[in-house]
């Protein structure tokens, strides 16, 4: 019996939701008995160590996207994987073209994790036109197109003028079957971790789309009513302006931004509330991560993702995007509500790694007779 080989194409495995998803899928595929290559433009990133030893890391050593075609074509011709899962434009586009040029029979599945019409990458009209045009003309040549939420699928179909029926929705694989143990000793920053105050947590890169500016304004309002401290875990280009805003609001002693943390579970476990303030999300892994340990969630009702995860507000509060007053009120109410923790945890299981692994394998190898090849 010969293993079927799956190639997962990613830029790298640095901090990010899509990178976590790629690692979870790679590990899930090898557990199902498949051979897996994690094909990276650059074999760097904090999540490399989380790959199971059976996953082979292929470093294409590509510094710029325009230099990807030849190394990828060479890999496809030499290795001849049965299936390729390419994640995030332009890698999705490149994978489709490379398969054509390599003239190999690999099945190509492309997965987009972004609500493209709201992407910050498309602020320039020329870039927007380039992304839209390449998606419109090249994506139909993929064997399958995947998005991570219903909202993202509707958005992609409209944005790239694609047939909505050709887009499959697979929710991100977030929850594993391993129950995390609580951490007894305080972690940094200890002044957030320990004390009688309420602990508010937000997780995500410090970038515009996460709209931490609104969260800080909401937290300043909340602080007038509740002894609370806010921890934002992530790094990014907006750090300086957010630190300045916290000082201007007079809340700098109650707001902590220590940067990227690889192991988030202890912080979710310790938090009284997790808040997502984004203006747009493809999915919202952090919401599921919070629900998985029973942490209540307040989220903006941004396009795609949160409303689906929270089932229209059944498993967490949804507020208008950019409305600091509404966000402050929802945070206060959540902190003073008795939540059904069992129901919250049960909802998170709908986004398990096992479930998503099976769904992707159905697309990568749709014919059951091909799942095992002599």
RODO-2510 file (C-alpha; in nm, 4 decimals, decimal comma):
residues 374
     n   res          X          Y          Z
     1     x     0,0000     0,0000     0,0000
     2     x     0,1345     0,3420    -0,0964
     3     x     0,0555     0,6536     0,0992
     4     x    -0,1096     0,9368    -0,0872
     5     x     0,0911     1,2550    -0,0569
     6     x    -0,0660     1,5915     0,0220
     7     x     0,1294     1,9136    -0,0256
     8     x     0,0186     2,2129     0,1816
     9     x     0,1471     2,5378     0,0326
    10     x     0,2019     2,8300     0,2715
    11     x     0,4320     3,1349     0,2825
    12     x     0,5738     3,0340     0,6231
    13     x     0,4510     2,9268     0,9653
    14     x     0,4846     3,2551     1,1492
    15     x     0,2196     3,3752     1,3934
    16     x    -0,1293     3,3889     1,2449
    17     x    -0,4628     3,2107     1,2301
    18     x    -0,4107     3,0607     0,8840
    19     x    -0,0757     2,9218     0,9934
    20     x    -0,2340     2,7509     1,2939
    21     x    -0,4967     2,6039     1,0629
    22     x    -0,2312     2,4693     0,8235
    23     x    -0,0464     2,2979     1,1088
    24     x    -0,3672     2,1468     1,2467
    25     x    -0,4613     2,0102     0,9042
    26     x    -0,1139     1,8736     0,8349
    27     x    -0,1152     1,6863     1,1647
    28     x    -0,4683     1,5661     1,1020
    29     x    -0,3789     1,4337     0,7567
    30     x    -0,0816     1,2309     0,8807
    31     x    -0,2958     1,0869     1,1584
    32     x    -0,5276     0,9614     0,8830
    33     x    -0,2331     0,7805     0,7237
    34     x    -0,1394     1,0261     0,4492
    35     x     0,2082     1,1526     0,3668
    36     x     0,2217     1,5297     0,4086
    37     x     0,4646     1,7904     0,2793
    38     x     0,4461     2,1370     0,4328
    39     x     0,5759     2,3342     0,1351
    40     x     0,6943     2,6768     0,2485
    41     x     0,8401     2,9735     0,0672
    42     x     1,0568     3,0086     0,3746
    43     x     1,0798     2,7406     0,6446
    44     x     1,0460     2,9856     0,9313
    45     x     0,7915     3,0547     1,2013
    46     x     0,6902     2,9785     1,5563
    47     x     0,4538     2,6993     1,4541
    48     x     0,7148     2,4799     1,2828
    49     x     0,7769     2,2966     1,6098
    50     x     0,4086     2,2057     1,6342
    51     x     0,4188     1,9885     1,3229
    52     x     0,4160     1,6157     1,3885
    53     x     0,7509     1,4515     1,3029
    54     x     0,5875     1,2648     1,0144
    55     x     0,5248     1,5935     0,8307
    56     x     0,8067     1,6703     0,5870
    57     x     0,8982     2,0384     0,5670
    58     x     0,9957     2,1506     0,2155
    59     x     1,1800     2,4830     0,2100
    60     x     1,1553     2,6419    -0,1354
    61     x     1,3829     2,9245    -0,0190
    62     x     1,1866     3,1840    -0,2121
    63     x     1,2299     3,5441    -0,1035
    64     x     0,9789     3,7054    -0,3404
    65     x     0,6495     3,5786    -0,4732
    66     x     0,7525     3,6247    -0,8360
    67     x     1,0319     3,3744    -0,7787
    68     x     0,7959     3,0982    -0,6660
    69     x     0,6877     2,9488    -0,9984
    70     x     1,0035     2,7581    -1,0965
    71     x     1,0793     2,6075    -0,7518
    72     x     0,7157     2,5017    -0,7136
    73     x     0,7022     2,3519    -1,0635
    74     x     1,0228     2,1613    -0,9896
    75     x     0,8780     2,0312    -0,6624
    76     x     0,5568     1,9179    -0,8330
    77     x     0,7435     1,7356    -1,1094
    78     x     0,9889     1,5645    -0,8739
    79     x     0,7557     1,4764    -0,5876
    80     x     0,4267     1,4402    -0,7768
    81     x     0,1897     1,4767    -0,4802
    82     x    -0,1580     1,3423    -0,5392
    83     x    -0,3134     1,6596    -0,3967
    84     x    -0,2151     2,0188    -0,3238
    85     x    -0,3853     2,2431    -0,0688
    86     x    -0,2849     2,6044    -0,1365
    87     x    -0,3799     2,8660     0,1180
    88     x    -0,4237     3,2411     0,0657
    89     x    -0,3855     3,4481    -0,2519
    90     x    -0,1480     3,4772    -0,4358
    91     x    -0,0331     3,1266    -0,3397
    92     x    -0,3738     2,9938    -0,4435
    93     x    -0,3321     3,1469    -0,7892
    94     x     0,0304     3,0349    -0,8236
    95     x    -0,0538     2,6753    -0,7292
    96     x    -0,3161     2,6478    -1,0028
    97     x    -0,0844     2,7852    -1,2724
    98     x     0,2135     2,5807    -1,1511
    99     x     0,0100     2,2616    -1,1723
   100     x    -0,0770     2,3457    -1,5336
   101     x     0,2851     2,4218    -1,6278
   102     x     0,4221     2,1189    -1,4438
   103     x     0,1719     1,8956    -1,6257
   104     x     0,1166     1,6755    -1,3263
   105     x    -0,2177     1,5184    -1,2296
   106     x    -0,2206     1,6622    -0,8774
   107     x    -0,5607     1,7708    -0,7555
   108     x    -0,5494     2,1361    -0,6442
   109     x    -0,7731     2,2719    -0,3690
   110     x    -0,7439     2,6437    -0,2920
   111     x    -0,8495     2,7916     0,0420
   112     x    -0,9085     3,1593     0,1136
   113     x    -0,9193     3,2802     0,4751
   114     x    -1,0059     3,6463     0,4102
   115     x    -1,3186     3,8494     0,3486
   116     x    -1,1617     3,9954     0,0388
   117     x    -1,3901     4,2906    -0,0242
   118     x    -1,2822     4,4305     0,3152
   119     x    -0,9141     4,3425     0,2948
   120     x    -0,6583     4,6092     0,3797
   121     x    -0,4434     4,4720     0,0977
   122     x    -0,6863     4,6174    -0,1546
   123     x    -0,6730     4,9822    -0,0567
   124     x    -0,4983     5,0592    -0,3856
   125     x    -0,7361     5,0259    -0,6850
   126     x    -0,4665     4,8656    -0,9010
   127     x    -0,4055     4,5914    -0,6443
   128     x    -0,7784     4,5367    -0,6026
   129     x    -0,8187     4,4939    -0,9785
   130     x    -0,5230     4,2537    -0,9938
   131     x    -0,6553     4,0297    -0,7160
   132     x    -1,0118     4,0319    -0,8477
   133     x    -0,9095     3,9624    -1,2078
   134     x    -0,6725     3,6772    -1,1274
   135     x    -0,9299     3,5130    -0,9016
   136     x    -1,2044     3,5457    -1,1622
   137     x    -1,0038     3,3878    -1,4427
   138     x    -0,7778     3,1407    -1,2592
   139     x    -0,9843     3,0056    -0,9683
   140     x    -1,2274     2,8179    -1,1977
   141     x    -0,9298     2,5977    -1,2962
   142     x    -0,8910     2,4728    -0,9384
   143     x    -1,0513     2,1407    -0,8511
   144     x    -1,2141     2,2936    -0,5435
   145     x    -1,2442     2,6404    -0,3893
   146     x    -1,2783     2,6634    -0,0113
   147     x    -1,3575     2,9506     0,2226
   148     x    -1,3721     2,9430     0,6011
   149     x    -1,7224     3,0823     0,6561
   150     x    -2,0513     3,1313     0,4733
   151     x    -2,0018     3,5060     0,4797
   152     x    -1,6550     3,4743     0,3275
   153     x    -1,7929     3,2456     0,0566
   154     x    -2,0677     3,4906    -0,0385
   155     x    -1,8141     3,7719    -0,0377
   156     x    -1,5648     3,5841    -0,2579
   157     x    -1,8330     3,4917    -0,5100
   158     x    -1,9401     3,8529    -0,5428
   159     x    -1,5915     4,0026    -0,5284
   160     x    -1,4371     3,7732    -0,7917
   161     x    -1,7532     3,7117    -0,9942
   162     x    -1,7465     3,3392    -0,9236
   163     x    -2,0336     3,0941    -0,9173
   164     x    -2,1278     3,0641    -0,5496
   165     x    -2,2116     2,6972    -0,6042
   166     x    -1,8446     2,6255    -0,6799
   167     x    -1,7322     2,7441    -0,3352
   168     x    -1,7303     2,5048    -0,0408
   169     x    -1,7352     2,6253     0,3190
   170     x    -1,5202     2,4420     0,5725
   171     x    -1,4954     2,6013     0,9142
   172     x    -1,1449     2,6271     1,0528
   173     x    -1,0033     2,3350     1,2528
   174     x    -0,9475     2,4899     1,5949
   175     x    -1,0404     2,2501     1,8745
   176     x    -0,8376     1,9357     1,9413
   177     x    -0,9440     1,6291     2,1380
   178     x    -0,6811     1,7012     2,4040
   179     x    -0,8173     1,8692     2,7170
   180     x    -0,5704     2,1369     2,8296
   181     x    -0,4623     2,1378     3,1924
   182     x    -0,5057     2,4588     3,3931
   183     x    -0,1898     2,6548     3,4721
   184     x    -0,1407     2,7011     3,8449
   185     x     0,1460     2,9515     3,8537
   186     x     0,0832     3,3076     3,7285
   187     x     0,2105     3,3870     3,3812
   188     x     0,3304     3,7239     3,2576
   189     x     0,2085     3,9873     3,2862
   190     x     0,1398     3,8908     3,6475
   191     x    -0,0466     4,2171     3,7162
   192     x    -0,3149     4,1026     3,4680
   193     x    -0,3024     3,7381     3,5669
   194     x    -0,3404     3,7783     3,9446
   195     x    -0,5666     3,9953     4,1557
   196     x    -0,9329     4,0625     4,2333
   197     x    -0,9937     4,2648     3,9151
   198     x    -1,1834     4,1316     3,6138
   199     x    -0,9626     4,0055     3,3336
   200     x    -1,0453     4,1071     2,9752
   201     x    -0,8561     3,9358     2,6925
   202     x    -0,8176     4,0172     2,3228
   203     x    -0,6043     3,8116     2,0828
   204     x    -0,4864     3,9111     1,7376
   205     x    -0,2296     4,1083     1,5449
   206     x    -0,2022     4,4801     1,6155
   207     x    -0,3361     4,5857     1,2768
   208     x    -0,6117     4,8206     1,1610
   209     x    -0,8698     4,5540     1,0816
   210     x    -0,8670     4,4350     1,4453
   211     x    -0,9859     4,7851     1,5476
   212     x    -0,8250     4,7846     1,8904
   213     x    -0,8788     5,1598     1,8936
   214     x    -1,2504     5,1003     1,9478
   215     x    -1,1717     4,8353     2,2096
   216     x    -0,9540     5,0795     2,4042
   217     x    -1,2268     5,3441     2,3990
   218     x    -1,4803     5,0856     2,5149
   219     x    -1,2490     4,9639     2,7879
   220     x    -1,2008     5,3202     2,9127
   221     x    -1,5793     5,3440     2,9539
   222     x    -1,5966     5,0032     3,1213
   223     x    -1,3232     5,1025     3,3681
   224     x    -1,5544     5,3719     3,5063
   225     x    -1,7887     5,0964     3,6256
   226     x    -1,5687     4,7890     3,6780
   227     x    -1,2237     4,7209     3,8196
   228     x    -1,0848     4,5516     3,5107
   229     x    -0,7597     4,5044     3,3239
   230     x    -0,7158     4,4419     2,9523
   231     x    -0,4576     4,2115     2,7967
   232     x    -0,4019     4,2252     2,4193
   233     x    -0,1878     3,9415     2,2858
   234     x    -0,0392     4,0096     1,9449
   235     x     0,2131     4,2179     1,7588
   236     x     0,1875     4,4527     1,4636
   237     x     0,2220     4,7890     1,2997
   238     x    -0,0330     4,9694     1,5196
   239     x     0,1522     4,9203     1,8501
   240     x     0,2803     5,2773     1,8826
   241     x    -0,0522     5,4438     1,8123
   242     x    -0,2376     5,2074     2,0457
   243     x     0,0071     5,2741     2,3277
   244     x    -0,0345     5,6473     2,2666
   245     x    -0,4129     5,6134     2,2697
   246     x    -0,4058     5,4190     2,5976
   247     x    -0,2046     5,7009     2,7571
   248     x    -0,4414     5,9648     2,6214
   249     x    -0,7391     5,7740     2,7618
   250     x    -0,5683     5,7428     3,0994
   251     x    -0,5877     5,3627     3,1011
   252     x    -0,2233     5,2767     3,0307
   253     x    -0,1767     5,1234     3,3774
   254     x    -0,4633     4,8817     3,3113
   255     x    -0,3773     4,7816     2,9522
   256     x    -0,1027     4,5314     2,8718
   257     x     0,0367     4,4488     2,5279
   258     x     0,3285     4,2075     2,5814
   259     x     0,3327     4,0916     2,2168
   260     x     0,2804     3,7560     2,0520
   261     x     0,2237     3,4526     2,2745
   262     x     0,2381     3,1082     2,1186
   263     x     0,0458     2,9185     2,3874
   264     x    -0,2795     3,1088     2,4329
   265     x    -0,4841     2,8506     2,6208
   266     x    -0,3754     2,9533     2,9746
   267     x    -0,4793     3,3124     2,9030
   268     x    -0,8203     3,2071     2,7758
   269     x    -0,8613     2,9940     3,0881
   270     x    -0,7755     3,2852     3,3158
   271     x    -0,9842     3,5475     3,1356
   272     x    -1,3303     3,6483     3,2536
   273     x    -1,4155     3,7650     2,9038
   274     x    -1,2692     3,7506     2,5548
   275     x    -1,3402     4,0413     2,3195
   276     x    -1,3057     4,0622     1,9430
   277     x    -1,3370     4,4147     1,8034
   278     x    -1,2547     4,3548     1,4346
   279     x    -1,4088     4,5404     1,1426
   280     x    -1,3772     4,2244     0,9320
   281     x    -1,2910     3,8571     0,9835
   282     x    -1,2718     3,5623     0,7483
   283     x    -1,3627     3,3351     1,0382
   284     x    -1,2405     3,4242     1,3880
   285     x    -1,0337     3,1391     1,5337
   286     x    -0,9877     3,3261     1,8597
   287     x    -1,3593     3,3139     1,9312
   288     x    -1,3588     2,9352     1,9074
   289     x    -1,0423     2,9123     2,1169
   290     x    -1,2139     3,1102     2,3909
   291     x    -1,5351     2,9085     2,3752
   292     x    -1,3373     2,5830     2,3924
   293     x    -1,2293     2,6545     2,7505
   294     x    -1,5625     2,8082     2,8504
   295     x    -1,4642     3,1758     2,8323
   296     x    -1,7560     3,4070     2,7456
   297     x    -1,7202     3,6129     2,4274
   298     x    -1,8241     3,9576     2,3118
   299     x    -1,7622     4,0271     1,9440
   300     x    -1,8359     4,2860     1,6837
   301     x    -2,0896     4,1694     1,4285
   302     x    -1,8391     4,2129     1,1468
   303     x    -1,8790     4,0686     0,8018
   304     x    -1,8461     3,6876     0,8068
   305     x    -1,7308     3,4648     1,0894
   306     x    -1,8383     3,5792     1,4369
   307     x    -2,2151     3,5677     1,3774
   308     x    -2,1828     3,2148     1,2404
   309     x    -1,9610     3,0936     1,5243
   310     x    -2,1810     3,2504     1,7926
   311     x    -2,4969     3,1280     1,6181
   312     x    -2,6565     3,4708     1,5827
   313     x    -2,5705     3,5649     1,9406
   314     x    -2,6813     3,2440     2,1099
   315     x    -2,3309     3,1675     2,2405
   316     x    -2,1959     3,5192     2,2840
   317     x    -2,2807     3,8863     2,2417
   318     x    -2,2664     4,0638     1,9050
   319     x    -2,2367     4,4416     1,8774
   320     x    -2,2140     4,6942     1,5981
   321     x    -1,8711     4,7432     1,4410
   322     x    -1,6912     5,0564     1,5605
   323     x    -1,9444     5,1356     1,8350
   324     x    -1,7381     5,1805     2,1524
   325     x    -2,0390     5,2572     2,3717
   326     x    -2,2222     4,9427     2,2629
   327     x    -1,9078     4,7359     2,3086
   328     x    -1,8580     4,8729     2,6622
   329     x    -2,2201     4,7929     2,7519
   330     x    -2,1930     4,4385     2,6142
   331     x    -1,8698     4,3817     2,8063
   332     x    -2,0287     4,5051     3,1313
   333     x    -2,3379     4,2904     3,0824
   334     x    -2,1336     3,9799     3,0003
   335     x    -1,9185     4,0243     3,3112
   336     x    -2,2371     4,0379     3,5177
   337     x    -2,4124     3,7421     3,3553
   338     x    -2,4085     3,3791     3,4644
   339     x    -2,3110     3,1901     3,1495
   340     x    -2,3899     2,8302     3,0527
   341     x    -2,0279     2,7158     3,0349
   342     x    -2,1200     2,3636     2,9226
   343     x    -2,3143     2,5012     2,6249
   344     x    -2,0285     2,7343     2,5344
   345     x    -1,7764     2,4493     2,5360
   346     x    -2,0114     2,2242     2,3403
   347     x    -2,0473     2,4872     2,0677
   348     x    -1,6702     2,4964     2,0221
   349     x    -1,6695     2,1262     1,9366
   350     x    -1,8468     2,2093     1,6114
   351     x    -1,5105     2,3476     1,4966
   352     x    -1,2956     2,0455     1,5757
   353     x    -0,9758     1,9509     1,3962
   354     x    -1,1130     1,6029     1,3257
   355     x    -1,4243     1,7371     1,1554
   356     x    -1,2369     1,9813     0,9311
   357     x    -0,9717     1,7195     0,8472
   358     x    -1,2388     1,4821     0,7193
   359     x    -1,4064     1,7584     0,5175
   360     x    -1,0818     1,8620     0,3486
   361     x    -0,9944     1,4997     0,2706
   362     x    -1,3295     1,4585     0,0987
   363     x    -1,2315     1,7415    -0,1363
   364     x    -0,8699     1,6348    -0,1805
   365     x    -0,9662     1,2726    -0,2532
   366     x    -1,3345     1,2746    -0,3550
   367     x    -1,3320     0,9189    -0,4897
   368     x    -1,3283     0,6738    -0,1954
   369     x    -1,1505     0,4203    -0,4148
   370     x    -0,8507     0,6537    -0,4385
   371     x    -0,8016     0,7000    -0,0656
   372     x    -0,5704     0,4046    -0,0596
   373     x    -0,3685     0,3248    -0,3711
   374     x    -0,1740     0,0080    -0,4373
***
